[in-house]
Amino acid sequence: MDASLKEQTYKRVTREILSVIEGEDNLTARMASLVCLLHHAFDYYFWTGFYVPDPNKDAELVVGPYQGTLGCLRIPFGTGVCGVAAEKGETQIVADIHSFPGHIACDFNSKSEIVVPVYDRDKNLIGVFDVDATSLGAFDEIDKSHLETLLATVFSE
């Protein structure tokens, strides 16, 4: 997807997401709506969803709302792209997941990935937003910038 079209699509889908979730305070409903709209807005979004901290297990993520093929059910902090994003608190863009140390293969069709940590108003980690693509190098700074801004707007403001 060319940069201009990608920018336009993110702007359009951001408006849609903010309109749909306006007034909705349920976290799961907000997550599920965001996942659905983003997943269907971009052809290269193969797996789109959240992993959330398990309140009953220390430093472990459990699958949350998502769209796509079956996801991993649990991911320890520090393991795989999602676990590293949760542990470091930094967005991870991986052009080739097979080159990422400790990558967890939830679906062998995935080739590249972006994972954005998500925080609430009090700066508590409420999850990581994970998108996989079936092509190498699908994600870039445009994805990072728009996703970080959107997720902060939806979950921490």
C-alpha positions as CSV (number, residue, x, y, z in Angstrom):
1,M,0.0,0.0,0.0
2,D,1.4,3.4,-0.9
3,A,2.1,5.9,1.9
4,S,-0.5,8.4,0.8
5,L,-3.3,5.8,0.7
6,K,-2.1,4.3,4.0
7,E,-2.3,7.8,5.7
8,Q,-5.8,8.4,4.3
9,T,-7.0,5.0,5.4
10,Y,-5.7,5.4,8.9
11,K,-7.4,8.9,9.1
12,R,-10.7,7.5,7.9
13,V,-10.7,4.4,10.1
14,T,-9.7,6.5,13.2
15,R,-12.8,8.7,12.6
16,E,-14.9,5.6,12.3
17,I,-13.5,4.0,15.5
18,L,-13.9,7.2,17.6
19,S,-17.5,7.6,16.3
20,V,-18.4,3.9,17.1
21,I,-16.9,3.9,20.6
22,E,-18.1,7.3,21.7
23,G,-19.7,7.0,25.1
24,E,-18.7,3.3,25.5
25,D,-16.8,2.7,28.7
26,N,-16.5,-1.1,28.5
27,L,-12.9,-2.0,27.8
28,T,-13.7,-5.2,25.9
29,A,-16.3,-3.5,23.7
30,R,-13.8,-0.7,22.9
31,M,-11.1,-3.3,22.1
32,A,-13.4,-5.5,20.0
33,S,-14.7,-2.5,17.9
34,L,-11.2,-1.2,17.3
35,V,-9.9,-4.6,16.2
36,C,-12.8,-5.2,13.8
37,L,-12.6,-1.8,12.1
38,L,-8.8,-1.8,11.7
39,H,-8.7,-5.5,10.6
40,H,-11.2,-4.8,7.7
41,A,-9.7,-1.4,6.8
42,F,-6.3,-2.8,5.7
43,D,-5.7,-5.8,3.3
44,Y,-2.4,-6.5,4.8
45,Y,-3.8,-7.0,8.4
46,F,-3.8,-10.8,8.6
47,W,-4.2,-11.2,12.4
48,T,-5.3,-8.2,14.5
49,G,-5.9,-8.2,18.2
50,F,-5.1,-7.7,21.8
51,Y,-3.2,-9.6,24.4
52,V,-4.0,-8.5,27.9
53,P,-2.2,-9.1,31.2
54,D,-3.7,-12.1,33.1
55,P,-4.7,-10.8,36.5
56,N,-4.2,-14.3,37.9
57,K,-0.7,-14.9,36.6
58,D,2.3,-12.6,37.0
59,A,3.9,-11.3,33.9
60,E,1.8,-13.2,31.4
61,L,-0.4,-12.1,28.6
62,V,-3.6,-13.9,27.6
63,V,-5.4,-13.5,24.2
64,G,-8.1,-10.8,24.1
65,P,-10.4,-9.6,21.4
66,Y,-9.0,-10.4,17.9
67,Q,-9.8,-11.2,14.3
68,G,-8.0,-13.7,12.2
69,T,-6.8,-17.2,12.6
70,L,-6.3,-18.9,16.0
71,G,-3.9,-16.9,18.1
72,C,-1.6,-18.0,20.8
73,L,-3.5,-18.3,24.1
74,R,-0.8,-17.2,26.4
75,I,2.5,-15.3,26.1
76,P,5.0,-14.7,28.9
77,F,6.4,-11.2,29.2
78,G,9.8,-11.0,27.5
79,T,8.9,-13.8,25.1
80,G,8.1,-13.3,21.4
81,V,7.3,-9.9,19.9
82,C,4.2,-9.3,22.1
83,G,6.0,-10.3,25.3
84,V,8.9,-8.0,24.5
85,A,6.6,-5.1,23.8
86,A,4.8,-5.7,27.1
87,E,8.1,-6.0,29.1
88,K,9.9,-3.0,27.4
89,G,6.9,-0.8,27.0
90,E,8.0,0.0,23.4
91,T,6.4,-0.6,20.0
92,Q,8.0,-3.4,18.1
93,I,8.1,-3.4,14.3
94,V,9.5,-6.7,12.9
95,A,10.0,-6.9,9.2
96,D,10.8,-10.6,9.3
97,I,9.5,-12.5,12.3
98,H,11.8,-15.4,11.6
99,S,14.7,-13.1,12.4
100,F,13.3,-12.1,15.8
101,P,15.0,-14.0,18.7
102,G,12.4,-16.0,20.6
103,H,9.6,-15.5,18.1
104,I,6.5,-17.5,18.9
105,A,4.9,-19.0,15.8
106,C,1.2,-18.8,16.5
107,D,0.4,-19.0,12.7
108,F,3.0,-20.0,10.2
109,N,1.5,-17.7,7.6
110,S,2.7,-14.6,9.5
111,K,5.8,-13.0,8.1
112,S,5.9,-9.5,9.7
113,E,4.4,-7.9,12.8
114,I,3.8,-4.7,14.7
115,V,3.0,-4.7,18.4
116,V,2.1,-1.6,20.4
117,P,1.8,-1.5,24.2
118,V,-1.5,0.0,25.4
119,Y,-1.9,2.0,28.6
120,D,-4.8,3.4,30.6
121,R,-5.1,6.9,32.0
122,D,-2.9,6.0,35.0
123,K,-0.1,4.6,32.8
124,N,-1.0,1.0,33.7
125,L,-0.4,-1.6,30.9
126,I,-3.8,-2.8,29.8
127,G,-2.5,-4.9,26.9
128,V,-0.6,-5.0,23.7
129,F,-2.1,-4.5,20.3
130,D,-0.7,-7.0,17.8
131,V,-1.0,-7.0,14.0
132,D,0.5,-9.7,11.8
133,A,0.9,-9.7,8.0
134,T,1.6,-12.5,5.5
135,S,4.2,-10.4,3.7
136,L,7.6,-9.3,4.8
137,G,8.1,-5.7,5.8
138,A,4.4,-4.8,5.9
139,F,4.7,-2.3,8.8
140,D,6.5,1.0,8.9
141,E,6.6,4.3,10.8
142,I,3.3,5.3,9.3
143,D,1.6,2.3,11.0
144,K,3.5,3.0,14.2
145,S,2.6,6.6,14.4
146,H,-1.1,6.2,13.6
147,L,-1.5,3.1,15.9
148,E,0.3,4.7,18.9
149,T,-1.8,7.9,18.6
150,L,-5.1,6.0,18.1
151,L,-4.5,3.6,20.9
152,A,-3.5,6.4,23.3
153,T,-6.7,8.3,22.3
154,V,-9.0,5.4,22.7
155,F,-7.6,3.9,26.0
156,S,-5.7,6.6,27.9
157,E,-7.5,9.9,27.3
